[in-house]
Amino acid sequence: MSRLQRYADYVSTLRAAGVPLASYACPYCEHVLEARIPSGDEEPYDTLTVCPHCGCLFMQWTWADGHTETKRPGGVA
C-alpha cells in the first residue's frame, strides 16, 4: 500500500469517526493535507510531519480554531 493510500485511509477513518479536521498545504509541494483539530481546552497540536505526497519533513501546528501553521526544518516557513 502506498504512503498516499495509507494517508487517505487514515483521514477517512477520522472523518467517519466525526473527528474535526483542518486543511493546510504542505510547505514544499503545496499538496492539501488535513490535520486533527484539538478541542477548545487543549493546547495546539504540534507534530513532525512527513508529506504523504512528496515525502518531505516539516513541523505542523494546529489550534482549536482550525488555524494551522507549518515550518520547514531550519526555520524556513
All heavy atoms as a GROMACS GRO file, in nm:
protein
  597
    1MET      N    1   0.085  -0.118   0.000
    1MET     CA    2   0.000   0.000   0.000
    1MET      C    3   0.090   0.125   0.000
    1MET      O    4   0.187   0.132   0.074
    1MET     CB    5  -0.090  -0.001   0.123
    1MET     CG    6  -0.184   0.116   0.128
    1MET     SD    7  -0.293   0.122   0.275
    1MET     CE    8  -0.378  -0.032   0.264
    2SER      N    9   0.057   0.221  -0.081
    2SER     CA   10   0.138   0.342  -0.094
    2SER      C   11   0.119   0.434   0.027
    2SER      O   12   0.020   0.425   0.101
    2SER     CB   13   0.100   0.417  -0.221
    2SER     OG   14  -0.024   0.483  -0.205
    3ARG      N   15   0.212   0.524   0.044
    3ARG     CA   16   0.206   0.624   0.150
    3ARG      C   17   0.079   0.708   0.134
    3ARG      O   18   0.010   0.738   0.232
    3ARG     CB   19   0.332   0.710   0.142
    3ARG     CG   20   0.345   0.815   0.247
    3ARG     CD   21   0.481   0.885   0.244
    3ARG     NE   22   0.510   0.940   0.113
    3ARG     CZ   23   0.630   0.937   0.056
    3ARG    NH1   24   0.732   0.882   0.117
    3ARG    NH2   25   0.649   0.990  -0.062
    4LEU      N   26   0.046   0.746   0.011
    4LEU     CA   27  -0.075   0.826  -0.012
    4LEU      C   28  -0.201   0.749   0.023
    4LEU      O   29  -0.296   0.806   0.080
    4LEU     CB   30  -0.082   0.871  -0.159
    4LEU     CG   31  -0.016   1.003  -0.192
    4LEU    CD1   32  -0.017   1.028  -0.342
    4LEU    CD2   33  -0.082   1.118  -0.120
    5GLN      N   34  -0.205   0.621  -0.008
    5GLN     CA   35  -0.323   0.540   0.023
    5GLN      C   36  -0.339   0.523   0.174
    5GLN      O   37  -0.450   0.531   0.227
    5GLN     CB   38  -0.317   0.404  -0.045
    5GLN     CG   39  -0.445   0.324  -0.027
    5GLN     CD   40  -0.568   0.395  -0.079
    5GLN    OE1   41  -0.571   0.436  -0.195
    5GLN    NE2   42  -0.669   0.414   0.005
    6ARG      N   43  -0.228   0.501   0.245
    6ARG     CA   44  -0.235   0.489   0.392
    6ARG      C   45  -0.287   0.620   0.453
    6ARG      O   46  -0.369   0.619   0.545
    6ARG     CB   47  -0.099   0.453   0.450
    6ARG     CG   48  -0.060   0.309   0.427
    6ARG     CD   49   0.061   0.267   0.509
    6ARG     NE   50   0.176   0.354   0.493
    6ARG     CZ   51   0.272   0.338   0.402
    6ARG    NH1   52   0.267   0.237   0.319
    6ARG    NH2   53   0.373   0.422   0.397
    7TYR      N   54  -0.239   0.733   0.399
    7TYR     CA   55  -0.284   0.863   0.449
    7TYR      C   56  -0.434   0.880   0.421
    7TYR      O   57  -0.509   0.922   0.509
    7TYR     CB   58  -0.204   0.975   0.383
    7TYR     CG   59  -0.258   1.112   0.414
    7TYR    CD1   60  -0.239   1.171   0.538
    7TYR    CD2   61  -0.331   1.183   0.318
    7TYR    CE1   62  -0.289   1.296   0.567
    7TYR    CE2   63  -0.382   1.308   0.346
    7TYR     CZ   64  -0.361   1.364   0.471
    7TYR     OH   65  -0.413   1.488   0.499
    8ALA      N   66  -0.478   0.850   0.300
    8ALA     CA   67  -0.619   0.863   0.264
    8ALA      C   68  -0.707   0.774   0.353
    8ALA      O   69  -0.814   0.817   0.397
    8ALA     CB   70  -0.640   0.829   0.117
    9ASP      N   71  -0.661   0.654   0.382
    9ASP     CA   72  -0.736   0.564   0.470
    9ASP      C   73  -0.745   0.622   0.611
    9ASP      O   74  -0.850   0.615   0.676
    9ASP     CB   75  -0.672   0.426   0.474
    9ASP     CG   76  -0.685   0.349   0.343
    9ASP    OD1   77  -0.763   0.393   0.255
    9ASP    OD2   78  -0.617   0.246   0.330
   10TYR      N   79  -0.635   0.678   0.660
   10TYR     CA   80  -0.632   0.738   0.793
   10TYR      C   81  -0.731   0.854   0.802
   10TYR      O   82  -0.812   0.863   0.896
   10TYR     CB   83  -0.491   0.785   0.826
   10TYR     CG   84  -0.479   0.867   0.951
   10TYR    CD1   85  -0.495   0.809   1.076
   10TYR    CD2   86  -0.450   1.002   0.945
   10TYR    CE1   87  -0.483   0.884   1.192
   10TYR    CE2   88  -0.438   1.078   1.060
   10TYR     CZ   89  -0.455   1.018   1.183
   10TYR     OH   90  -0.443   1.093   1.297
   11VAL      N   91  -0.728   0.944   0.703
   11VAL     CA   92  -0.820   1.058   0.703
   11VAL      C   93  -0.964   1.011   0.693
   11VAL      O   94  -1.053   1.064   0.762
   11VAL     CB   95  -0.784   1.158   0.590
   11VAL    CG1   96  -0.891   1.265   0.575
   11VAL    CG2   97  -0.649   1.223   0.618
   12SER      N   98  -0.991   0.911   0.612
   12SER     CA   99  -1.127   0.857   0.600
   12SER      C  100  -1.176   0.801   0.733
   12SER      O  101  -1.293   0.820   0.770
   12SER     CB  102  -1.132   0.748   0.494
   12SER     OG  103  -1.110   0.802   0.367
   13THR      N  104  -1.089   0.735   0.806
   13THR     CA  105  -1.125   0.681   0.938
   13THR      C  106  -1.158   0.794   1.035
   13THR      O  107  -1.256   0.785   1.110
   13THR     CB  108  -1.009   0.595   0.994
   13THR    OG1  109  -0.984   0.488   0.904
   13THR    CG2  110  -1.042   0.540   1.131
   14LEU      N  111  -1.078   0.900   1.033
   14LEU     CA  112  -1.106   1.015   1.120
   14LEU      C  113  -1.239   1.079   1.083
   14LEU      O  114  -1.319   1.111   1.172
   14LEU     CB  115  -0.994   1.118   1.110
   14LEU     CG  116  -0.857   1.078   1.165
   14LEU    CD1  117  -0.756   1.188   1.137
   14LEU    CD2  118  -0.865   1.048   1.314
   15ARG      N  119  -1.264   1.099   0.955
   15ARG     CA  120  -1.391   1.159   0.911
   15ARG      C  121  -1.509   1.074   0.955
   15ARG      O  122  -1.610   1.127   1.002
   15ARG     CB  123  -1.392   1.173   0.759
   15ARG     CG  124  -1.329   1.297   0.711
   15ARG     CD  125  -1.374   1.328   0.569
   15ARG     NE  126  -1.288   1.431   0.518
   15ARG     CZ  127  -1.198   1.414   0.424
   15ARG    NH1  128  -1.183   1.298   0.366
   15ARG    NH2  129  -1.122   1.512   0.385
   16ALA      N  130  -1.499   0.941   0.936
   16ALA     CA  131  -1.608   0.850   0.972
   16ALA      C  132  -1.636   0.856   1.122
   16ALA      O  133  -1.750   0.836   1.165
   16ALA     CB  134  -1.573   0.708   0.930
   17ALA      N  135  -1.534   0.884   1.202
   17ALA     CA  136  -1.549   0.894   1.346
   17ALA      C  137  -1.596   1.032   1.390
   17ALA      O  138  -1.615   1.057   1.509
   17ALA     CB  139  -1.418   0.859   1.415
   18GLY      N  140  -1.612   1.125   1.294
   18GLY     CA  141  -1.658   1.259   1.327
   18GLY      C  142  -1.551   1.350   1.385
   18GLY      O  143  -1.583   1.451   1.448
   19VAL      N  144  -1.426   1.317   1.364
   19VAL     CA  145  -1.316   1.397   1.416
   19VAL      C  146  -1.303   1.525   1.332
   19VAL      O  147  -1.296   1.517   1.210
   19VAL     CB  148  -1.183   1.318   1.412
   19VAL    CG1  149  -1.065   1.405   1.452
   19VAL    CG2  150  -1.192   1.194   1.501
   20PRO      N  151  -1.301   1.643   1.395
   20PRO     CA  152  -1.286   1.767   1.318
   20PRO      C  153  -1.146   1.777   1.257
   20PRO      O  154  -1.046   1.746   1.323
   20PRO     CB  155  -1.311   1.877   1.419
   20PRO     CG  156  -1.292   1.815   1.552
   20PRO     CD  157  -1.316   1.668   1.538
   21LEU      N  158  -1.140   1.820   1.132
   21LEU     CA  159  -1.015   1.829   1.058
   21LEU      C  160  -0.996   1.969   1.000
   21LEU      O  161  -1.092   2.035   0.962
   21LEU     CB  162  -1.014   1.727   0.944
   21LEU     CG  163  -1.027   1.580   0.983
   21LEU    CD1  164  -1.046   1.494   0.859
   21LEU    CD2  165  -0.907   1.534   1.061
   22ALA      N  166  -0.870   2.011   0.992
   22ALA     CA  167  -0.833   2.137   0.930
   22ALA      C  168  -0.749   2.107   0.806
   22ALA      O  169  -0.666   2.017   0.808
   22ALA     CB  170  -0.752   2.223   1.026
   23SER      N  171  -0.771   2.181   0.700
   23SER     CA  172  -0.693   2.165   0.578
   23SER      C  173  -0.578   2.264   0.577
   23SER      O  174  -0.592   2.377   0.624
   23SER     CB  175  -0.780   2.189   0.455
   23SER     OG  176  -0.881   2.093   0.447
   24TYR      N  177  -0.465   2.221   0.523
   24TYR     CA  178  -0.348   2.307   0.509
   24TYR      C  179  -0.263   2.254   0.396
   24TYR      O  180  -0.282   2.140   0.350
   24TYR     CB  181  -0.267   2.315   0.640
   24TYR     CG  182  -0.202   2.185   0.679
   24TYR    CD1  183  -0.068   2.161   0.647
   24TYR    CD2  184  -0.273   2.087   0.745
   24TYR    CE1  185  -0.007   2.041   0.682
   24TYR    CE2  186  -0.212   1.967   0.780
   24TYR     CZ  187  -0.080   1.944   0.748
   24TYR     OH  188  -0.020   1.826   0.781
   25ALA      N  189  -0.169   2.334   0.348
   25ALA     CA  190  -0.084   2.294   0.236
   25ALA      C  191   0.055   2.253   0.285
   25ALA      O  192   0.111   2.317   0.374
   25ALA     CB  193  -0.070   2.408   0.136
   26CYS      N  194   0.110   2.149   0.224
   26CYS     CA  195   0.248   2.111   0.251
   26CYS      C  196   0.337   2.230   0.214
   26CYS      O  197   0.319   2.290   0.107
   26CYS     CB  198   0.286   1.989   0.167
   26CYS     SG  199   0.463   1.950   0.170
   27PRO      N  200   0.432   2.267   0.299
   27PRO     CA  201   0.517   2.382   0.268
   27PRO      C  202   0.616   2.357   0.154
   27PRO      O  203   0.682   2.450   0.108
   27PRO     CB  204   0.591   2.410   0.399
   27PRO     CG  205   0.593   2.279   0.470
   27PRO     CD  206   0.465   2.210   0.430
   28TYR      N  207   0.626   2.236   0.107
   28TYR     CA  208   0.716   2.202  -0.004
   28TYR      C  209   0.640   2.191  -0.137
   28TYR      O  210   0.671   2.260  -0.232
   28TYR     CB  211   0.789   2.071   0.024
   28TYR     CG  212   0.888   2.080   0.135
   28TYR    CD1  213   0.851   2.048   0.265
   28TYR    CD2  214   1.018   2.122   0.113
   28TYR    CE1  215   0.942   2.056   0.369
   28TYR    CE2  216   1.110   2.130   0.215
   28TYR     CZ  217   1.071   2.097   0.343
   28TYR     OH  218   1.161   2.105   0.446
   29CYS      N  219   0.540   2.102  -0.141
   29CYS     CA  220   0.475   2.072  -0.269
   29CYS      C  221   0.336   2.134  -0.282
   29CYS      O  222   0.273   2.124  -0.387
   29CYS     CB  223   0.467   1.921  -0.290
   29CYS     SG  224   0.349   1.836  -0.181
   30GLU      N  225   0.285   2.197  -0.174
   30GLU     CA  226   0.153   2.261  -0.171
   30GLU      C  227   0.037   2.162  -0.180
   30GLU      O  228  -0.079   2.202  -0.198
   30GLU     CB  229   0.140   2.368  -0.282
   30GLU     CG  230   0.239   2.482  -0.268
   30GLU     CD  231   0.220   2.562  -0.140
   30GLU    OE1  232   0.107   2.590  -0.100
   30GLU    OE2  233   0.324   2.594  -0.077
   31HIS      N  234   0.064   2.031  -0.168
   31HIS     CA  235  -0.044   1.932  -0.165
   31HIS      C  236  -0.131   1.960  -0.043
   31HIS      O  237  -0.080   1.988   0.066
   31HIS     CB  238   0.016   1.791  -0.157
   31HIS     CG  239  -0.085   1.682  -0.169
   31HIS    ND1  240  -0.132   1.639  -0.290
   31HIS    CD2  241  -0.148   1.607  -0.076
   31HIS    CE1  242  -0.219   1.542  -0.272
   31HIS    NE2  243  -0.230   1.521  -0.142
   32VAL      N  244  -0.263   1.958  -0.058
   32VAL     CA  245  -0.353   1.987   0.052
   32VAL      C  246  -0.361   1.864   0.143
   32VAL      O  247  -0.391   1.754   0.098
   32VAL     CB  248  -0.493   2.027   0.003
   32VAL    CG1  249  -0.588   2.048   0.120
   32VAL    CG2  250  -0.484   2.155  -0.080
   33LEU      N  251  -0.332   1.888   0.272
   33LEU     CA  252  -0.336   1.784   0.374
   33LEU      C  253  -0.440   1.820   0.478
   33LEU      O  254  -0.492   1.932   0.478
   33LEU     CB  255  -0.198   1.772   0.439
   33LEU     CG  256  -0.081   1.745   0.345
   33LEU    CD1  257   0.051   1.760   0.418
   33LEU    CD2  258  -0.095   1.607   0.284
   34GLU      N  259  -0.469   1.727   0.568
   34GLU     CA  260  -0.564   1.753   0.675
   34GLU      C  261  -0.504   1.709   0.807
   34GLU      O  262  -0.429   1.613   0.814
   34GLU     CB  263  -0.695   1.681   0.649
   34GLU     CG  264  -0.767   1.737   0.527
   34GLU     CD  265  -0.901   1.673   0.506
   34GLU    OE1  266  -0.905   1.571   0.437
   34GLU    OE2  267  -1.000   1.727   0.560
   35ALA      N  268  -0.539   1.783   0.912
   35ALA     CA  269  -0.491   1.754   1.047
   35ALA      C  270  -0.607   1.759   1.145
   35ALA      O  271  -0.704   1.833   1.124
   35ALA     CB  272  -0.385   1.856   1.088
   36ARG      N  273  -0.595   1.682   1.251
   36ARG     CA  274  -0.695   1.686   1.358
   36ARG      C  275  -0.695   1.823   1.423
   36ARG      O  276  -0.590   1.884   1.442
   36ARG     CB  277  -0.662   1.583   1.465
   36ARG     CG  278  -0.684   1.441   1.424
   36ARG     CD  279  -0.655   1.350   1.538
   36ARG     NE  280  -0.759   1.370   1.639
   36ARG     CZ  281  -0.782   1.287   1.738
   36ARG    NH1  282  -0.708   1.181   1.755
   36ARG    NH2  283  -0.879   1.310   1.824
   37ILE      N  284  -0.814   1.870   1.458
   37ILE     CA  285  -0.828   1.995   1.532
   37ILE      C  286  -0.845   1.959   1.680
   37ILE      O  287  -0.933   1.880   1.714
   37ILE     CB  288  -0.950   2.075   1.482
   37ILE    CG1  289  -0.932   2.115   1.336
   37ILE    CG2  290  -0.974   2.197   1.571
   37ILE    CD1  291  -1.052   2.184   1.276
   38PRO      N  292  -0.762   2.015   1.767
   38PRO     CA  293  -0.777   1.986   1.910
   38PRO      C  294  -0.905   2.049   1.964
   38PRO      O  295  -0.956   2.147   1.909
   38PRO     CB  296  -0.654   2.049   1.974
   38PRO     CG  297  -0.608   2.152   1.878
   38PRO     CD  298  -0.650   2.106   1.741
   39SER      N  299  -0.958   1.993   2.073
   39SER     CA  300  -1.076   2.053   2.135
   39SER      C  301  -1.035   2.186   2.198
   39SER      O  302  -0.916   2.213   2.219
   39SER     CB  303  -1.137   1.959   2.238
   39SER     OG  304  -1.048   1.938   2.344
   40GLY      N  305  -1.132   2.269   2.229
   40GLY     CA  306  -1.106   2.405   2.275
   40GLY      C  307  -1.021   2.418   2.398
   40GLY      O  308  -0.954   2.519   2.416
   41ASP      N  309  -1.019   2.318   2.486
   41ASP     CA  310  -0.943   2.330   2.609
   41ASP      C  311  -0.804   2.267   2.600
   41ASP      O  312  -0.730   2.264   2.698
   41ASP     CB  313  -1.020   2.268   2.726
   41ASP     CG  314  -1.053   2.122   2.704
   41ASP    OD1  315  -1.043   2.074   2.590
   41ASP    OD2  316  -1.091   2.055   2.802
   42GLU      N  317  -0.766   2.222   2.483
   42GLU     CA  318  -0.635   2.160   2.465
   42GLU      C  319  -0.535   2.260   2.407
   42GLU      O  320  -0.572   2.356   2.341
   42GLU     CB  321  -0.644   2.041   2.369
   42GLU     CG  322  -0.721   1.924   2.426
   42GLU     CD  323  -0.724   1.808   2.328
   42GLU    OE1  324  -0.801   1.817   2.230
   42GLU    OE2  325  -0.650   1.712   2.349
   43GLU      N  326  -0.408   2.234   2.433
   43GLU     CA  327  -0.301   2.309   2.369
   43GLU      C  328  -0.302   2.278   2.220
   43GLU      O  329  -0.356   2.176   2.177
   43GLU     CB  330  -0.166   2.267   2.428
   43GLU     CG  331  -0.147   2.305   2.573
   43GLU     CD  332  -0.133   2.455   2.592
   43GLU    OE1  333  -0.064   2.519   2.511
   43GLU    OE2  334  -0.193   2.507   2.687
   44PRO      N  335  -0.240   2.364   2.138
   44PRO     CA  336  -0.231   2.331   1.994
   44PRO      C  337  -0.159   2.198   1.974
   44PRO      O  338  -0.070   2.163   2.051
   44PRO     CB  339  -0.148   2.445   1.936
   44PRO     CG  340  -0.151   2.553   2.037
   44PRO     CD  341  -0.174   2.489   2.169
   45TYR      N  342  -0.204   2.123   1.876
   45TYR     CA  343  -0.133   2.001   1.839
   45TYR      C  344  -0.009   2.041   1.762
   45TYR      O  345  -0.015   2.125   1.672
   45TYR     CB  346  -0.219   1.912   1.750
   45TYR     CG  347  -0.333   1.840   1.818
   45TYR    CD1  348  -0.440   1.794   1.744
   45TYR    CD2  349  -0.333   1.816   1.955
   45TYR    CE1  350  -0.544   1.727   1.805
   45TYR    CE2  351  -0.437   1.750   2.016
   45TYR     CZ  352  -0.542   1.704   1.940
   45TYR     OH  353  -0.645   1.638   2.000
   46ASP      N  354   0.103   1.981   1.796
   46ASP     CA  355   0.225   2.001   1.720
   46ASP      C  356   0.278   1.864   1.682
   46ASP      O  357   0.269   1.770   1.759
   46ASP     CB  358   0.329   2.083   1.795
   46ASP     CG  359   0.374   2.017   1.925
   46ASP    OD1  360   0.304   1.928   1.976
   46ASP    OD2  361   0.480   2.055   1.975
   47THR      N  362   0.325   1.855   1.560
   47THR     CA  363   0.373   1.725   1.514
   47THR      C  364   0.479   1.742   1.406
   47THR      O  365   0.477   1.838   1.329
   47THR     CB  366   0.255   1.640   1.460
   47THR    OG1  367   0.301   1.511   1.429
   47THR    CG2  368   0.192   1.702   1.337
   48LEU      N  369   0.571   1.650   1.406
   48LEU     CA  370   0.668   1.639   1.299
   48LEU      C  371   0.599   1.556   1.191
   48LEU      O  372   0.557   1.444   1.216
   48LEU     CB  373   0.795   1.572   1.349
   48LEU     CG  374   0.915   1.572   1.259
   48LEU    CD1  375   0.957   1.714   1.223
   48LEU    CD2  376   1.032   1.499   1.325
   49THR      N  377   0.585   1.610   1.072
   49THR     CA  378   0.502   1.551   0.967
   49THR      C  379   0.585   1.518   0.844
   49THR      O  380   0.675   1.593   0.808
   49THR     CB  381   0.391   1.652   0.927
   49THR    OG1  382   0.316   1.686   1.044
   49THR    CG2  383   0.299   1.596   0.823
   50VAL      N  384   0.551   1.408   0.781
   50VAL     CA  385   0.606   1.372   0.651
   50VAL      C  386   0.491   1.381   0.551
   50VAL      O  387   0.389   1.315   0.568
   50VAL     CB  388   0.667   1.230   0.649
   50VAL    CG1  389   0.710   1.192   0.510
   50VAL    CG2  390   0.783   1.221   0.745
   51CYS      N  391   0.506   1.464   0.450
   51CYS     CA  392   0.402   1.478   0.349
   51CYS      C  393   0.383   1.344   0.276
   51CYS      O  394   0.480   1.289   0.224
   51CYS     CB  395   0.438   1.587   0.249
   51CYS     SG  396   0.317   1.604   0.115
   52PRO      N  397   0.261   1.293   0.271
   52PRO     CA  398   0.239   1.166   0.202
   52PRO      C  399   0.253   1.179   0.050
   52PRO      O  400   0.268   1.079  -0.019
   52PRO     CB  401   0.097   1.128   0.241
   52PRO     CG  402   0.031   1.257   0.273
   52PRO     CD  403   0.139   1.344   0.330
   53HIS      N  404   0.252   1.302   0.000
   53HIS     CA  405   0.263   1.324  -0.144
   53HIS      C  406   0.409   1.334  -0.189
   53HIS      O  407   0.453   1.262  -0.278
   53HIS     CB  408   0.186   1.451  -0.183
   53HIS     CG  409   0.185   1.479  -0.328
   53HIS    ND1  410   0.112   1.404  -0.418
   53HIS    CD2  411   0.248   1.572  -0.402
   53HIS    CE1  412   0.131   1.450  -0.539
   53HIS    NE2  413   0.213   1.553  -0.531
   54CYS      N  414   0.488   1.422  -0.124
   54CYS     CA  415   0.626   1.445  -0.169
   54CYS      C  416   0.731   1.381  -0.080
   54CYS      O  417   0.847   1.372  -0.117
   54CYS     CB  418   0.654   1.594  -0.186
   54CYS     SG  419   0.661   1.686  -0.030
   55GLY      N  420   0.692   1.340   0.042
   55GLY     CA  421   0.784   1.275   0.133
   55GLY      C  422   0.872   1.368   0.213
   55GLY      O  423   0.961   1.322   0.284
   56CYS      N  424   0.850   1.499   0.205
   56CYS     CA  425   0.932   1.595   0.278
   56CYS      C  426   0.887   1.608   0.423
   56CYS      O  427   0.769   1.591   0.455
   56CYS     CB  428   0.929   1.731   0.210
   56CYS     SG  429   1.016   1.731   0.052
   57LEU      N  430   0.981   1.640   0.510
   57LEU     CA  431   0.960   1.650   0.653
   57LEU      C  432   0.940   1.796   0.694
   57LEU      O  433   1.013   1.884   0.647
   57LEU     CB  434   1.083   1.594   0.724
   57LEU     CG  435   1.085   1.590   0.874
   57LEU    CD1  436   0.990   1.481   0.924
   57LEU    CD2  437   1.227   1.562   0.922
   58PHE      N  438   0.841   1.823   0.782
   58PHE     CA  439   0.819   1.957   0.831
   58PHE      C  440   0.744   1.952   0.964
   58PHE      O  441   0.687   1.850   1.000
   58PHE     CB  442   0.741   2.042   0.730
   58PHE     CG  443   0.606   1.987   0.692
   58PHE    CD1  444   0.492   2.030   0.757
   58PHE    CD2  445   0.594   1.894   0.590
   58PHE    CE1  446   0.367   1.979   0.722
   58PHE    CE2  447   0.470   1.844   0.553
   58PHE     CZ  448   0.356   1.887   0.620
   59MET      N  449   0.745   2.064   1.037
   59MET     CA  450   0.667   2.077   1.159
   59MET      C  451   0.531   2.134   1.124
   59MET      O  452   0.518   2.216   1.031
   59MET     CB  453   0.736   2.172   1.259
   59MET     CG  454   0.851   2.112   1.333
   59MET     SD  455   0.806   1.975   1.442
   59MET     CE  456   0.687   2.050   1.554
   60GLN      N  457   0.431   2.092   1.200
   60GLN     CA  458   0.295   2.139   1.177
   60GLN      C  459   0.227   2.161   1.311
   60GLN      O  460   0.241   2.080   1.402
   60GLN     CB  461   0.221   2.034   1.094
   60GLN     CG  462   0.077   2.062   1.066
   60GLN     CD  463  -0.014   1.977   1.153
   60GLN    OE1  464   0.013   1.862   1.179
   60GLN    NE2  465  -0.119   2.038   1.199
   61TRP      N  466   0.157   2.277   1.325
   61TRP     CA  467   0.081   2.310   1.445
   61TRP      C  468  -0.063   2.337   1.404
   61TRP      O  469  -0.088   2.404   1.305
   61TRP     CB  470   0.135   2.436   1.511
   61TRP     CG  471   0.274   2.426   1.562
   61TRP    CD1  472   0.312   2.394   1.690
   61TRP    CD2  473   0.395   2.451   1.490
   61TRP    NE1  474   0.448   2.396   1.699
   61TRP    CE2  475   0.502   2.430   1.578
   61TRP    CE3  476   0.423   2.486   1.358
   61TRP    CZ2  477   0.634   2.444   1.539
   61TRP    CZ3  478   0.555   2.500   1.320
   61TRP    CH2  479   0.659   2.480   1.410
   62THR      N  480  -0.157   2.287   1.486
   62THR     CA  481  -0.299   2.312   1.461
   62THR      C  482  -0.363   2.356   1.592
   62THR      O  483  -0.348   2.290   1.695
   62THR     CB  484  -0.370   2.185   1.410
   62THR    OG1  485  -0.304   2.139   1.292
   62THR    CG2  486  -0.516   2.214   1.376
   63TRP      N  487  -0.437   2.468   1.587
   63TRP     CA  488  -0.506   2.523   1.702
   63TRP      C  489  -0.654   2.485   1.700
   63TRP      O  490  -0.707   2.442   1.597
   63TRP     CB  491  -0.493   2.675   1.703
   63TRP     CG  492  -0.360   2.722   1.748
   63TRP    CD1  493  -0.326   2.765   1.874
   63TRP    CD2  494  -0.239   2.733   1.670
   63TRP    NE1  495  -0.193   2.800   1.877
   63TRP    CE2  496  -0.138   2.781   1.755
   63TRP    CE3  497  -0.207   2.704   1.538
   63TRP    CZ2  498  -0.008   2.802   1.711
   63TRP    CZ3  499  -0.078   2.724   1.494
   63TRP    CH2  500   0.020   2.773   1.580
   64ALA      N  501  -0.720   2.506   1.813
   64ALA     CA  502  -0.861   2.468   1.828
   64ALA      C  503  -0.954   2.540   1.731
   64ALA      O  504  -1.061   2.490   1.699
   64ALA     CB  505  -0.906   2.494   1.972
   65ASP      N  506  -0.914   2.657   1.680
   65ASP     CA  507  -0.997   2.729   1.584
   65ASP      C  508  -0.975   2.681   1.440
   65ASP      O  509  -1.033   2.736   1.346
   65ASP     CB  510  -0.975   2.880   1.594
   65ASP     CG  511  -0.834   2.923   1.555
   65ASP    OD1  512  -0.750   2.837   1.522
   65ASP    OD2  513  -0.808   3.045   1.559
   66GLY      N  514  -0.888   2.580   1.422
   66GLY     CA  515  -0.862   2.526   1.289
   66GLY      C  516  -0.743   2.590   1.219
   66GLY      O  517  -0.702   2.544   1.112
   67HIS      N  518  -0.687   2.695   1.278
   67HIS     CA  519  -0.569   2.759   1.220
   67HIS      C  520  -0.453   2.661   1.223
   67HIS      O  521  -0.429   2.595   1.325
   67HIS     CB  522  -0.534   2.886   1.296
   67HIS     CG  523  -0.407   2.950   1.253
   67HIS    ND1  524  -0.397   3.020   1.135
   67HIS    CD2  525  -0.284   2.950   1.309
   67HIS    CE1  526  -0.272   3.063   1.122
   67HIS    NE2  527  -0.202   3.022   1.226
   68THR      N  528  -0.381   2.649   1.113
   68THR     CA  529  -0.268   2.558   1.103
   68THR      C  530  -0.148   2.631   1.046
   68THR      O  531  -0.162   2.711   0.954
   68THR     CB  532  -0.304   2.438   1.011
   68THR    OG1  533  -0.420   2.374   1.064
   68THR    CG2  534  -0.193   2.338   1.004
   69GLU      N  535  -0.031   2.606   1.105
   69GLU     CA  536   0.094   2.661   1.056
   69GLU      C  537   0.192   2.549   1.030
   69GLU      O  538   0.186   2.445   1.096
   69GLU     CB  539   0.155   2.758   1.158
   69GLU     CG  540   0.076   2.885   1.175
   69GLU     CD  541   0.142   2.981   1.271
   69GLU    OE1  542   0.261   2.965   1.302
   69GLU    OE2  543   0.072   3.074   1.316
   70THR      N  544   0.281   2.572   0.935
   70THR     CA  545   0.385   2.475   0.906
   70THR      C  546   0.521   2.546   0.900
   70THR      O  547   0.526   2.667   0.877
   70THR     CB  548   0.362   2.404   0.770
   70THR    OG1  549   0.361   2.501   0.666
   70THR    CG2  550   0.231   2.327   0.770
   71LYS      N  551   0.625   2.471   0.924
   71LYS     CA  552   0.759   2.527   0.916
   71LYS      C  553   0.854   2.417   0.868
   71LYS      O  554   0.853   2.306   0.921
   71LYS     CB  555   0.804   2.582   1.050
   71LYS     CG  556   0.937   2.656   1.043
   71LYS     CD  557   0.973   2.717   1.175
   71LYS     CE  558   0.898   2.848   1.189
   71LYS     NZ  559   0.948   2.931   1.297
   72ARG      N  560   0.935   2.452   0.770
   72ARG     CA  561   1.039   2.360   0.723
   72ARG      C  562   1.151   2.353   0.825
   72ARG      O  563   1.176   2.450   0.896
   72ARG     CB  564   1.097   2.407   0.590
   72ARG     CG  565   0.999   2.409   0.476
   72ARG     CD  566   1.070   2.460   0.353
   72ARG     NE  567   0.980   2.473   0.242
   72ARG     CZ  568   1.019   2.497   0.118
   72ARG    NH1  569   1.148   2.512   0.092
   72ARG    NH2  570   0.932   2.507   0.022
   73PRO      N  571   1.222   2.240   0.833
   73PRO     CA  572   1.339   2.235   0.922
   73PRO      C  573   1.437   2.348   0.887
   73PRO      O  574   1.451   2.386   0.771
   73PRO     CB  575   1.402   2.099   0.892
   73PRO     CG  576   1.288   2.017   0.839
   73PRO     CD  577   1.201   2.115   0.766
   74GLY      N  578   1.500   2.403   0.988
   74GLY     CA  579   1.593   2.513   0.965
   74GLY      C  580   1.525   2.647   0.974
   74GLY      O  581   1.587   2.750   0.949
   75GLY      N  582   1.395   2.650   1.006
   75GLY     CA  583   1.325   2.775   1.028
   75GLY      C  584   1.265   2.839   0.905
   75GLY      O  585   1.210   2.947   0.913
   76VAL      N  586   1.274   2.776   0.788
   76VAL     CA  587   1.214   2.833   0.667
   76VAL      C  588   1.067   2.799   0.666
   76VAL      O  589   1.030   2.683   0.671
   76VAL     CB  590   1.282   2.777   0.540
   76VAL    CG1  591   1.218   2.834   0.416
   76VAL    CG2  592   1.431   2.806   0.543
   77ALA      N  593   0.980   2.899   0.663
   77ALA     CA  594   0.835   2.876   0.666
   77ALA      C  595   0.783   2.839   0.529
   77ALA      O  596   0.841   2.865   0.429
   77ALA     CB  597   0.763   3.001   0.715
   0.00000   0.00000   0.00000
